[in-house]
């Protein structure tokens, strides 16, 4: 069976089986680890993690992460929301732009029509998902903090996706 390396932005380097005849199993890490170890310009550090299924985690260098962020497509409304959220208490809960793009890409690849997010905060990741959903799509957004939800609602409306997002408190 052949394997393909792919980078999940800012987090992991994974090897996935590419066989058409077998379902995807748990990611294999050995092949990517070998490639990364043999390539001094890979821009990452491999850490062994014996606590979680013996996975090898790749940490990106600041230069490589800057490259990832500079090549991330972030719609203007998401950029505005990220900037507004950055001054709020708890802003570290917000996902990074590359992670939001990954979520949106997964929605598109899976052709998802229904999604749920538990813990919306100011709505950055849920807005990215809602933008990727088809017009008839539905996102159930669960959040208890009314202050954070006010920000999220404002940006759902600004992006024109409020009809897709159903908030549950």
Residue pairs with C-beta under 8 A, 6 or more apart in sequence:
1 17
1 18
1 19
1 22
2 17
2 18
2 19
3 15
3 16
3 17
3 18
3 28
3 31
4 15
4 16
4 18
5 13
5 14
5 15
5 31
5 32
5 35
6 13
6 14
6 16
7 13
8 14
8 102
9 68
9 72
9 96
9 98
9 99
9 101
9 102
10 60
10 65
10 68
10 96
10 98
10 99
11 57
11 99
12 55
12 57
12 58
13 32
13 36
13 44
13 58
14 27
14 29
14 32
15 27
15 28
15 29
15 30
15 31
15 32
16 24
16 27
16 28
17 24
17 25
17 28
26 53
27 55
29 55
29 56
32 56
32 58
33 46
33 56
35 42
36 42
36 44
36 46
36 58
37 46
43 60
43 61
43 63
43 64
43 67
44 58
44 59
44 60
44 61
44 64
45 58
45 59
45 61
46 56
46 57
46 58
47 56
47 57
47 58
47 59
48 54
48 56
48 57
49 55
49 56
49 57
60 68
68 98
69 96
69 97
69 98
72 97
72 98
72 101
73 101
74 82
74 97
74 100
74 101
75 131
75 159
77 127
77 131
77 155
77 158
77 159
78 97
78 100
78 124
78 127
78 128
78 131
79 97
80 155
80 158
81 122
81 123
81 124
81 127
81 151
81 155
82 94
82 97
82 124
84 122
84 151
85 91
85 94
85 121
85 122
85 124
85 151
86 94
88 122
88 148
88 151
90 121
90 148
93 119
93 121
94 121
94 122
94 124
94 125
95 103
95 124
95 125
99 125
100 124
100 125
100 128
101 128
103 125
103 128
103 129
103 132
104 128
104 129
104 131
104 132
105 132
106 112
107 115
107 129
107 132
107 133
108 132
112 133
112 137
113 133
113 134
113 136
113 137
113 138
114 137
114 138
114 139
114 140
115 129
115 133
115 137
115 138
115 139
115 140
116 139
116 140
116 141
116 142
117 125
117 126
117 129
117 139
117 140
117 141
117 142
118 142
119 142
119 143
120 126
120 141
120 142
120 143
120 148
120 149
120 152
120 167
121 143
121 145
121 148
121 152
122 148
122 151
122 152
122 155
123 141
123 148
123 149
123 151
123 152
123 153
123 155
123 156
126 139
126 141
126 152
126 165
127 152
127 155
127 156
127 159
127 161
129 139
130 137
130 139
130 156
130 159
130 161
130 164
130 165
131 159
131 161
133 139
133 161
133 164
135 164
137 164
138 164
138 166
139 164
139 165
139 166
140 166
140 168
141 152
141 165
141 166
141 167
141 168
142 167
142 168
142 169
143 149
143 152
143 167
143 168
143 169
144 169
146 169
149 167
149 169
152 167
153 162
153 167
156 162
156 165
